[in-house]
Amino acid sequence: MSNITIHSSWLELLNPAFQEDSFQKLKQQLLKERAEGIVHYPPGSQIFNAFNTTPLNDVKVVILGQDPYHGPGQAHGLSFSVPKGVKTPPSLVNIFKAITMDLGIPAPNHGDLTPWADQGVLLLNAMLTVRANEASSHKDIGWQRFTDYVIEKLSRHRDNIVFMLWGRFAQQKEGLIQGDHLILKSVHPSPLSAHRGFLTNKHFSRCNDYLQKTNQGPINWSLES
């Protein structure tokens, strides 16, 4: 984790969390696993990609995911996103379907959500690393303590953020959110649950309505090819 990159605007807010014993133990656990030849995703330089791409004071929306994709080449540090050239995962396909149904925007031919992050959408996973081919393999090593801290401190630092909590796991984080914000809850976009209301939740238009009502610019949810 020595080669991490994070936007300077986050450092003051996150430095106390980086100094905690739990974070130091997390770091040592990752180093130990790598020394044993265990492959982690995303690459070390992209673990904090969400914080590097979206400066603290630009955050308008938080989309909370669970943990990174665990297949090769998929994870790049932004929740639900994959780099261009990588097949769009099923949950992201359903996110694009929901946007089409809500706003009439056609699905893009790639799954790179960086343009959203550039506009102030913090694409945050609760766990920032995962072992190759082992979903949720780092759920108990300390990441959740760190990202819970992020959610709570961010919500206290800023007003009028839209938090999108999709699925039971994300909704368990609602109690961390302090202050005046819009919380949008729905079932998860996974193929197992998306048909139970995700595709018609209109979260994207509701988000933009709220942003405009609070004198913030709306998010352009289309993705240029």
N, C-alpha and C positions, 0 to 999 in steps of 0.2 A: 504493500500500500504506500510505498515511498514515492511513487510517481503519480499520486492522485492530483487532479486538477479541480479546483473549486473556485467559483467567482468570489472575489474579495469581499463583496457585500454581505456574504453569509458568515464570514469568519468570526466576527464579534458575537453573533447570535449563537453559533454552534461551538465555539471554543470551549465553554464549560463542559459540554457533552464529550468532546474529544479528550478532555482531561480526566474523565471519570475512570475508575478502576475497571468498570464493566467494558468500556470501550477498549482499554488496553488489553484486557483478556480476549476480547473479540479479535483484535489485531493479531495477537500471538497465536490464536487458534487458526486463523487463516494462514499465517506463515508456516505453522507446523504442518498443516494439511498440504500446502504446496511443496514443502520439503519432502513430503512422503510421495510426491508425484500425483496428487489429486488435482484434477483440472477444475477450475472455477469459472463461472460466467457471471457478469461480463468481464472482459479484460480489465486488469487493475487500473489502467488509465481512465476507464469509463465508469467505474463504480459510482462516482459522484457526478455523473454527467447531468443529472436533473438539476443539481445545484450550480453547475458550471454554465448551463445553457440559459437558465432563467434566474436573473439577479433577484435578490430578496425583495427589493422595492417595486419590482415589476410584476410580482405574483398577483394575478386576478382570480385564478381558478386552480384548484387542486384536484387531480384525478388520482385516486389512491388504488394502487394495485397490491398484490400479495407478495410475490417474489419473481425474480427474473425468469425468463424462458430458459430452459435447461438443455436445449439442443445447440449444436455448434453453429456459431455465426448469428444466432437470433438476438441475444440480449446485447443492448448497448447503453444501458443505464437509464432508460426512459420507460416508465410503466406502459405496458401494452404495445409498445413500438418495436419495430424491427428495421434494420438497415435496408436501404434500397437494394433490390436484387434477391432478397430473401422472401420466400413464400409468406403471404399474409396469414397469420394464425387464425383459427376459427373464431375466437372471441373478438378479435379486431375486425374480422369480416362482419360480425354482427353489430359492432359499433358503427361501422360505415353504413350498414343497412338502416340503423336507427337514424343516422344523420340524413340519409336520403328520404326516409319517411317523414322526418320532422321538417327539413328545410329544402328538400328537393335537390340537394347537391349530389351528383353522381359519385359513386365509389371511385377512389383513385386506383391506379395500377401498381401501387406500392404501399408499404405499411410504415414508412418513416414519418413519425409524428413530430420531428424537429421543428417544422414551421409553427406548430401549436406552442411548443416550448418557447420559441422565439417571441411569441406574442404575450407571454405571461401565464401559460398553463404549466404548472409544476406537475410533472409526470413522475409521481413518487411511489416507489414500491416500499412496502413495510419491511421487507428484507432486501438488502442491496446486493447480496451475492447468493449463489447456489452452486452446488456440486453438479458437474456434468451428469445429465441423465437421471438426476435425483431431485424431483420436485420437493420443495419445502425443506430441503436438507439443512438449511442454515436458519431455521425458524427459532431455534433455541440457543443460539450462540451470542445473543446480545443486540442484534440489529433492531429488534422491536423496541427495546428500551431507548435506543438512539432516535428512531423515527417517531416514536410517541412524543419524545421531547421536541422534535422538529414541529410536529402538528400543533402541540400546545403553545410553544413559544411563537410560532408564526401567527396563530390565531389571536394571540394577545398583542402582537406587534403591529398588526394591520387590521383594518375594518373592511367589511364589504367584500370578502372573498367568497367565491362559490366553491363549496366542497361537494364533489360528486362521489358518493359512497355506494358502490355497486356490489351487492352480495353481502351475506352475513358477516364475513370476516371484516370487510371495510366498515360496515355499520357498527361494529363493536368499538370503533375508534371515535364515535360521535361524542362521547363524554369528554374527550380531550379538547374539543373545540370550544374556545372561550370567546366571548365578544359578539359583535353584531355581524352575522354572516348568513348566507343562504346555504342550507344543507339540502342537497337533492339525493334521495335514496331510491334504490331500485334493486331488483334481482340482478344477478351477475350476467354479463353478456355471453357467458359460456353457452355452447349449444345445448347443454343440459338444462338450462334455466331461461335462456333469452326469450323463449316463446311465452313465458309467463309475465310479460309486461315490459321487458326491457326495450323491445323494438318500437314500442309506442309511448315511451315515457316522456318524450319531448324535452329531455334535459338540455339539449343544445340551444333551442330557442328560448327556453325558460332562463337559462344562464345569460344569454345575450340581453334579454329583456331586463334582467336585474342589473347587469353591468351598465346598461344605458340609463336606467333609473337612478343609479348611484354615481352618475357622471363619469363613467369609465367607458372606454371604447369597447365595442363588441369584438368577439373572437371570429376571425374568418376560419370556419371549420373545413373549408375545401383545402385540398393539398395539391399544389401544382405538380404535374408529372415531371 
